[in-house]
Amino acid sequence: METTNKDLVIEQKHEGTKLTCTLSGWLDPNTSPKLIEQIDLAEIKELVFDMKNVEYVFSAGLRAFMIFQRIMDAQNGTIKLINVSDQVRSIFEYTGFESLLEPK
């Protein structure tokens, strides 16, 4: 695996109380704070992360999703990760975060 850090690109689409965030790149200790800072969950009830172009998720990325899950739980909302590659899916399953994933 390449060890060079890669940037994270975040595209957001609001549809009423639904927010879809399309992510590209790596979620690592350098990029995860950017994700947390840029996502405003005020009045959001459904949060979807499209992970099709996410190459790798480090523990800091898992922490970011845990934060989002806690916020959505407090707002009686939902969070789901879609289009997750097999490599990234295995990371979520291994660490017990599979409840965030859409079924295969």
N, C-alpha and C positions, 0 to 999 in steps of 0.2 A: 504494500500500500504506500502510496506517495505521502510524504510527511509534510509537504508544503501546505500552509494554511490557505484555504480558499475563501473567497468572499461569499456573503449571503445576499441574495436578491429577494426582496419581499414585494409582492404585488397584492394590493388589497381591493376587494370588491364588496361594497355594502349593498344589501338588498333588504330594506326594512330593518328587522332585528337580526338578520343573518349577515355574518361577515365571513367571506371566503378569502383566505390568504394563500397565494401560490408562492411557494418557496423554491429557490434554486441555489445550489452550492452545498456548503458544509455548515452544520450546526456544531460549533466548537466553543471553547472558552472565549475566543475573540469575537465571534459573531452572535452568540446567544444573547448577550446584553442588548444588542441592537434590536433583536426580535422582540424582547420584552419591552423595550422603550417605545417601539414604533406601533405596537398594537394597543389601540384604545378600545376597551370592552364596555364602555358606558352604554347602557341600553341594549347590549347584544344578548340574545337568548340562544343563538346557534352559532357556534364557532367551528369553521371547517378549515383544515390545513391541507392543501393539495401538495403532496410530497413527491410528485412524479420526478422532479429534477433535483431532489436532495440526494447527494452522493454518499454522505456519511453523517451519523449523529454521535457525538461524544456525550459523556455524562452531563456536561453543562447544557446540552440541548434537551436531554431528558428532564433536567431540572426546570427548564423553561416551560415545558409542557405540563409538568406537575403544578407549576404556579398558575398556568392558564386553567387547568382543571379545577384547582381550588377556587379561583375567581368565578368560574362558570357554575360550580356547585353552589356557591354563595348567592348567585343571581338566579338560581333555579334554571340554569341553562344547560346546554350540552356542548361537548367538544368531540370532534371526530377527525381522524387523519385518513385521507384517501390517497389512492394511487401510490402506495408505499412499495418500494422495490423489495425484492426478497432479502437482499443484504440488510437493508435498514429495518425491515420487518423482524428479522431474526434478533436484532439488537433489542427491539421493544419487547419481543416475546421472552427473551432471556432474562430481561430485567423486571418482568412482571407488569409492563405497561400495555399489554395487548388489548386491554379494555378500550383503549383509545382508537384502535385500528378498525377500519371497516372490514367486514368479513371478506375473505378471498372469493 
